[in-house]
Amino acid sequence: MVKIYVGQDNESWVLHQEVICERSEFFRKAFTGGFHESEKKEIYLEEEDPRMFGHFVNWLYGKKLYCHKDHANPSEITFKHVREWLALYIFADKISLRALADEALEQYNFCTEGTLPCTNEITIIYQNTVEQSPLRQHAVKALMVEFFNQGSDDFDFISDAIACHIEFTRDITAAIKNHTRLSTKECELSSCSAHNKTPRVILRVAGGQNIPRASRGIGILRSGR
């Protein structure tokens, strides 16, 4: 057995060495490569999130990634919620577990469908991924679609998002510029100010914390909480 401490509070997991080493080259090298960890059979991952690591452990032992949140309730889809799947993708990518990264990305896409990423989310994505990352492409497309939405009045949010990270500024600017070069026939957006397509209906949740927009009929602007 091996022991793994996660997060600033050193939350611990005791796992079967053969299981984790079979699935992950990162942990196989750590626990069998003659390093300090291989002698003590323990490793510290202070920078990782315990909730994220719990998803990793479930996946390690054959459980499918699953979200227990009520996606019909807009207040459930917050940055705190989707950050778990972001962290899992970033962790899987860091330790070269492609299969886990793909499943984490699928879950992230499911949980964020019809919503807009907040500035904190965009910053984390750009600080922890490389150019052409699927996460970066997701964020760019979401903001590009909202930028051209004729019914959108989220000007403060869009301006803050575009300015939150210099590489995102570059990518979203290029996406907007490339989209304006398309013909009306080539434009795939249902609402587009550049190609004079009809606006979508925008609804506001009471309290103004979340701003639904059209996509499956409902979408939200995730708060940074």
Secondary structure, DSSP 8 states (H G I E B T S, - for coil): -EEEEETTTTEEEEE-HHHHHHH-HHHHHHHHSSSHHHHHTEEEETTS-HHHHHHHHHHHTT------S-TTSGGG--HHHHHHHHHHHHHHHHTT-HHHHHHHHHHHHHHHTTEE--HHHHHHHHHH--TT-HHHHHHHHHHHHHHH-TT---HHHHHHHHTS-HHHHHHHHHHHHHHHTS-TTT---SS-TTTT---------TTSS----SSTT--EE----
